[in-house]
């Protein structure tokens, strides 16, 4: 216990991943991971600041929060840092008009964004919408641009649902990068800017925060590169064979 006390000395804020840490998504909304509802409640009763930092890009932030509240979590929309709202800010700031390759469940997040005459592509975890036709359309948009911009909501390889492991947006982003000869801009973990935004909203410095996630690359590695401490849970996509 003393060793853990030393490792966590000076921590003022906790960042929590959602999928694979709090719950496994799936039919009927998914299921909470054992003990996670109580763990969040204990954290909120403590002196620590708590924020939820997710790469969820199949659900709007409001829908996600409603689902988690239904499962018993004490969580509000203002406590969640998610990639779609962050991407919308970037699009507006840079005057970008996206072609959207996203899941229908998150499309509402882009309702106030101009999507006419696209000058960039935004790709997210589109699920069943990752058809050849839709991928090829995104490819064509990028290839027609003089300065193609590809924005990816996260770079995850896979995640876990109640039915098993599911391929994530990173694989499809890599395909477009390869085909177009470009590098995607990542909005979401493990982007340093994404973590910094969450820390700013919490009002703590990187060395005062710890990230808890199930992804050794996106959660743990990304947080550590920002100067945070990080813990990997043995739930979600965790595998004892490789730690992720």
C-alpha positions as CSV (number, residue, x, y, z in Angstrom):
1,X,0.0,0.0,0.0
2,X,2.9,2.4,0.8
3,X,4.2,1.9,-2.7
4,X,0.9,2.9,-4.2
5,X,0.7,5.9,-1.9
6,X,4.0,7.1,-3.2
7,X,3.1,6.6,-6.8
8,X,-0.1,8.5,-6.4
9,X,1.3,11.3,-4.2
10,X,0.1,14.7,-5.3
11,X,-2.7,13.5,-7.5
12,X,-5.6,16.0,-7.5
13,X,-7.6,14.7,-10.5
14,X,-8.6,11.4,-12.1
15,X,-9.4,10.9,-15.8
16,X,-11.6,7.9,-16.5
17,X,-12.0,6.2,-19.8
18,X,-15.6,4.9,-20.3
19,X,-15.8,2.0,-22.7
20,X,-14.0,-1.0,-21.2
21,X,-13.5,0.7,-17.9
22,X,-17.0,1.7,-16.8
23,X,-19.1,-0.6,-19.1
24,X,-19.0,-2.8,-22.1
25,X,-21.3,-1.6,-24.8
26,X,-23.6,-3.9,-26.7
27,X,-27.3,-4.8,-27.2
28,X,-29.7,-3.2,-24.8
29,X,-27.2,-0.4,-24.1
30,X,-24.4,-2.6,-22.6
31,X,-23.6,-3.7,-19.1
32,X,-21.6,-2.0,-16.3
33,X,-18.3,-3.6,-15.4
34,X,-18.4,-5.1,-11.9
35,X,-17.7,-2.5,-9.2
36,X,-17.4,0.5,-11.5
37,X,-20.6,2.3,-10.5
38,X,-19.5,2.1,-6.8
39,X,-15.9,3.1,-7.7
40,X,-17.1,6.3,-9.5
41,X,-19.3,7.1,-6.6
42,X,-16.4,6.8,-4.2
43,X,-14.2,9.0,-6.3
44,X,-16.9,11.7,-6.4
45,X,-17.1,11.6,-2.6
46,X,-13.4,12.1,-2.4
47,X,-11.3,15.3,-2.6
48,X,-10.3,14.4,-6.2
49,X,-11.6,16.0,-9.3
50,X,-13.1,13.5,-11.7
51,X,-13.5,13.8,-15.5
52,X,-14.5,11.2,-18.1
53,X,-12.2,11.2,-21.2
54,X,-13.6,9.0,-24.0
55,X,-13.0,8.3,-27.7
56,X,-16.6,7.2,-28.0
57,X,-17.7,8.2,-31.6
58,X,-20.8,6.1,-32.2
59,X,-23.0,8.0,-29.7
60,X,-23.5,11.7,-29.1
61,X,-22.3,13.0,-25.8
62,X,-25.9,13.5,-24.6
63,X,-26.9,9.9,-25.6
64,X,-23.8,8.4,-23.9
65,X,-24.4,10.3,-20.6
66,X,-28.1,9.3,-20.7
67,X,-27.1,5.6,-21.1
68,X,-24.5,5.8,-18.3
69,X,-27.0,7.5,-15.9
70,X,-29.5,4.7,-16.7
71,X,-26.8,2.2,-15.7
72,X,-26.4,3.9,-12.4
73,X,-23.4,6.2,-12.9
74,X,-23.3,9.7,-11.4
75,X,-22.2,11.6,-14.5
76,X,-23.2,14.8,-16.3
77,X,-22.6,15.9,-19.9
78,X,-20.3,18.7,-18.8
79,X,-18.0,16.2,-17.2
80,X,-17.3,14.4,-20.4
81,X,-14.5,15.2,-22.9
82,X,-15.3,13.5,-26.2
83,X,-13.8,13.8,-29.7
84,X,-16.9,14.9,-31.7
85,X,-17.5,18.2,-29.9
86,X,-13.7,18.9,-30.0
87,X,-13.7,18.2,-33.7
88,X,-16.5,20.6,-34.3
89,X,-14.6,23.4,-32.6
90,X,-11.6,22.7,-34.9
91,X,-13.7,22.7,-38.0
92,X,-15.3,26.0,-37.2
93,X,-12.0,27.6,-36.2
94,X,-10.3,26.6,-39.4
95,X,-13.2,27.1,-41.8
96,X,-13.3,23.4,-42.7
97,X,-16.4,21.8,-44.3
98,X,-16.3,18.1,-43.7
99,X,-17.4,15.1,-45.6
100,X,-18.6,12.9,-42.7
101,X,-17.8,9.2,-42.5
102,X,-19.4,8.7,-39.1
103,X,-22.0,6.6,-37.3
104,X,-25.6,7.9,-37.5
105,X,-25.6,8.0,-33.7
106,X,-23.0,10.8,-33.6
107,X,-24.1,12.8,-36.7
108,X,-26.2,15.1,-34.6
109,X,-23.0,16.5,-33.1
110,X,-22.2,18.0,-36.5
111,X,-25.7,19.6,-37.1
112,X,-24.3,23.2,-36.8
113,X,-21.3,22.5,-39.1
114,X,-21.3,23.4,-42.8
115,X,-20.9,20.2,-44.8
116,X,-21.5,21.7,-48.3
117,X,-18.6,21.5,-50.9
118,X,-16.3,19.5,-48.5
119,X,-12.7,20.5,-48.1
120,X,-11.8,17.8,-45.6
121,X,-12.9,14.4,-44.3
122,X,-13.9,13.5,-40.8
123,X,-13.8,9.8,-40.0
124,X,-15.1,8.2,-36.8
125,X,-16.2,4.7,-35.7
126,X,-18.8,4.4,-38.4
127,X,-19.7,0.8,-37.6
128,X,-21.8,-0.7,-40.4
129,X,-21.3,2.4,-42.5
130,X,-17.7,1.3,-43.2
131,X,-18.7,-0.1,-46.5
132,X,-16.5,-0.1,-49.6
133,X,-18.7,2.6,-51.2
134,X,-18.5,4.9,-48.2
135,X,-14.7,4.4,-47.8
136,X,-14.2,5.0,-51.5
137,X,-16.3,8.2,-51.4
138,X,-14.1,9.5,-48.6
139,X,-11.0,8.5,-50.6
140,X,-12.3,10.4,-53.7
141,X,-13.0,13.6,-51.7
142,X,-9.5,13.6,-50.3
143,X,-7.9,12.9,-53.6
144,X,-9.7,15.8,-55.3
145,X,-8.4,18.3,-52.7
146,X,-5.2,20.2,-53.3
147,X,-4.4,20.1,-49.6
148,X,-6.3,17.1,-48.3
149,X,-7.2,17.1,-44.6
150,X,-8.2,13.9,-42.8
151,X,-9.5,14.3,-39.2
152,X,-9.9,11.0,-37.3
153,X,-11.9,10.8,-34.1
154,X,-9.5,8.7,-32.2
155,X,-7.0,6.1,-33.5
156,X,-8.1,2.9,-31.6
157,X,-7.4,-0.5,-33.1
158,X,-10.3,-2.3,-31.4
159,X,-12.6,-2.2,-28.4
160,X,-14.8,-4.6,-26.6
161,X,-18.6,-5.1,-26.7
162,X,-20.6,-7.7,-24.9
163,X,-20.5,-9.8,-28.1
164,X,-16.7,-9.6,-28.4
165,X,-13.9,-7.5,-29.8
166,X,-14.9,-4.9,-32.5
167,X,-12.6,-3.3,-35.1
168,X,-12.2,0.4,-34.4
169,X,-11.7,3.6,-36.5
170,X,-7.8,3.3,-36.5
171,X,-7.8,0.5,-39.1
172,X,-9.9,2.5,-41.5
173,X,-8.0,5.7,-40.9
174,X,-4.8,3.8,-41.7
175,X,-6.4,2.6,-45.0
176,X,-7.1,6.2,-46.1
177,X,-3.7,7.5,-45.0
178,X,-2.1,4.7,-47.1
179,X,-4.3,5.2,-50.1
180,X,-4.0,9.0,-50.2
181,X,-0.4,9.3,-49.0
182,X,-1.4,11.6,-46.1
183,X,-1.3,11.7,-42.3
184,X,-4.5,12.1,-40.4
185,X,-5.0,14.6,-37.6
186,X,-6.2,12.8,-34.5
187,X,-8.9,14.4,-32.3
188,X,-9.2,12.1,-29.3
189,X,-6.8,9.9,-27.4
190,X,-3.8,9.6,-27.7
191,X,-3.6,13.2,-29.0
192,X,-1.8,15.4,-26.5
193,X,-4.2,18.3,-27.3
194,X,-7.1,16.1,-26.3
195,X,-5.7,15.2,-22.9
196,X,-4.6,18.8,-22.3
197,X,-8.2,20.0,-23.0
198,X,-9.5,17.5,-20.4
199,X,-6.9,18.7,-17.9
200,X,-7.8,22.4,-18.5
201,X,-11.4,21.6,-18.0
202,X,-10.5,19.9,-14.7
203,X,-8.3,22.8,-13.6
204,X,-5.3,20.5,-12.8
205,X,-1.7,20.2,-14.2
206,X,-0.6,17.0,-15.9
207,X,1.6,15.9,-13.0
208,X,-1.4,16.2,-10.7
209,X,-3.5,13.8,-12.7
210,X,-3.8,10.1,-13.3
211,X,-5.5,8.5,-16.3
212,X,-7.3,5.1,-15.9
213,X,-8.0,3.2,-19.1
214,X,-8.0,-0.2,-20.7
215,X,-5.9,0.8,-23.8
216,X,-2.2,0.6,-23.2
217,X,-1.5,2.8,-26.3
218,X,-4.4,5.3,-26.4
219,X,-5.1,5.7,-22.6
220,X,-1.9,4.8,-20.8
221,X,0.8,5.7,-23.4
222,X,-1.0,8.9,-24.5
223,X,-1.4,10.1,-20.9
224,X,2.2,9.4,-20.0
225,X,3.5,11.3,-23.0
226,X,1.5,14.3,-21.6
227,X,3.2,14.0,-18.3
228,X,0.4,12.3,-16.5
229,X,0.5,9.1,-14.5
230,X,-1.6,6.2,-15.8
231,X,-3.1,2.9,-14.7
232,X,-4.4,0.2,-17.0
233,X,-7.4,-1.8,-15.8
234,X,-7.7,-5.6,-16.5
235,X,-11.2,-5.2,-18.1
236,X,-12.4,-4.2,-21.6
237,X,-9.9,-4.8,-24.3
238,X,-7.1,-5.8,-21.8
239,X,-5.4,-9.0,-22.7
240,X,-2.7,-10.7,-20.5
241,X,-0.9,-11.7,-23.7
242,X,0.0,-8.2,-24.7
243,X,-1.5,-5.8,-22.1
244,X,-3.9,-4.3,-24.5
